[in-house]
Amino acid sequence: MSVENTLRDAIQKKVVVGFTFDGKNYIGSPHALGERDGTSQVMIYRGEDAHEKRVPPTGEWSVLPLSNISDIRLLPGEAFHVGHPDARAEKDLHKVTLRVA
């Protein structure tokens, strides 16, 4: 399955993904697919979110080009980050084609 198709599946099912970006391994909760300057991108919460009171999330919102993502896989056993993207991440994804419902 391609990077884009795996991300589509993850967004539709609200499933965390594991992936390599620029040679480093990450986990994240993808929230939207779209474009920025004509390049396919994903808006994703990278890092972990404990979903427990008094435990702050240890991640950040990012908009990443799909072309720099490899080794992507679904991680259905991980907790999906249900928070909302910050204004910067929202602004960085110009044309949204799919978003978490």
C-alpha positions as CSV (number, residue, x, y, z in Angstrom):
1,M,0.0,0.0,0.0
2,S,1.3,3.5,-0.9
3,V,2.1,6.1,1.7
4,E,-1.0,8.1,0.7
5,N,-3.3,5.1,0.8
6,T,-2.0,4.1,4.2
7,L,-2.6,7.6,5.5
8,R,-6.1,7.7,4.0
9,D,-6.9,4.4,5.8
10,A,-5.4,5.7,9.1
11,I,-7.4,9.0,8.9
12,Q,-10.6,7.3,8.1
13,K,-10.2,4.8,10.9
14,K,-8.4,7.2,13.3
15,V,-5.4,4.8,13.7
16,V,-1.9,5.8,14.7
17,V,0.9,5.2,12.1
18,G,4.6,4.4,12.5
19,F,6.8,5.9,9.8
20,T,10.3,7.1,8.8
21,F,10.7,10.7,8.0
22,D,14.0,12.1,6.8
23,G,15.8,9.0,8.2
24,K,14.2,9.2,11.7
25,N,11.5,6.9,13.1
26,Y,8.2,8.5,14.4
27,I,4.7,7.6,15.5
28,G,1.8,9.9,14.8
29,S,-1.9,10.5,14.5
30,P,-2.6,11.7,10.9
31,H,-5.5,14.2,10.8
32,A,-5.6,15.5,7.2
33,L,-4.3,15.0,3.7
34,G,-3.9,17.9,1.3
35,E,-1.5,20.0,-0.6
36,R,0.9,22.9,0.1
37,D,2.4,24.6,-2.9
38,G,1.3,21.8,-5.2
39,T,3.0,19.1,-3.1
40,S,1.0,16.3,-1.3
41,Q,1.2,16.8,2.5
42,V,-0.2,15.2,5.7
43,M,-1.1,17.1,8.8
44,I,-0.1,14.8,11.7
45,Y,0.4,15.0,15.4
46,R,3.9,13.5,15.8
47,G,4.7,12.0,19.2
48,E,2.8,10.4,22.0
49,D,-0.4,11.5,23.8
50,A,-1.0,9.6,27.1
51,H,-4.7,10.6,27.3
52,E,-4.4,10.7,31.0
53,K,-5.1,13.6,33.3
54,R,-2.1,15.6,34.5
55,V,0.1,14.0,31.8
56,P,0.9,16.5,29.0
57,P,1.2,15.3,25.5
58,T,4.8,14.9,24.3
59,G,4.3,15.6,20.6
60,E,3.7,18.4,18.1
61,W,1.6,19.2,15.1
62,S,3.5,19.0,11.8
63,V,2.7,19.3,8.1
64,L,4.9,16.8,6.2
65,P,5.5,16.1,2.5
66,L,4.5,12.6,1.6
67,S,7.6,12.2,-0.6
68,N,9.8,12.2,2.6
69,I,7.8,9.5,4.4
70,S,8.7,5.8,4.1
71,D,8.2,2.5,6.0
72,I,4.7,3.6,7.0
73,R,2.5,1.1,8.9
74,L,-0.7,1.2,10.9
75,L,-0.4,0.8,14.7
76,P,-3.9,0.1,15.8
77,G,-2.9,-0.6,19.4
78,E,-1.7,3.0,20.0
79,A,-4.0,5.7,21.4
80,F,-5.0,8.2,18.6
81,H,-4.5,11.9,19.5
82,V,-7.9,13.5,19.4
83,G,-6.9,17.1,20.0
84,H,-7.3,19.8,17.4
85,P,-4.4,21.2,15.2
86,D,-2.9,24.5,16.1
87,A,-3.4,27.5,13.9
88,R,0.0,27.2,12.3
89,A,-0.5,23.6,11.2
90,E,-4.0,24.5,9.9
91,K,-2.5,27.4,7.9
92,D,0.3,25.2,6.4
93,L,-2.0,22.8,4.7
94,H,-3.6,24.9,1.9
95,K,-5.9,22.4,0.1
96,V,-7.4,19.7,2.3
97,T,-8.7,16.6,0.5
98,L,-9.4,14.4,3.5
99,R,-9.8,15.2,7.2
100,V,-10.6,13.3,10.4
101,A,-14.4,13.3,10.9
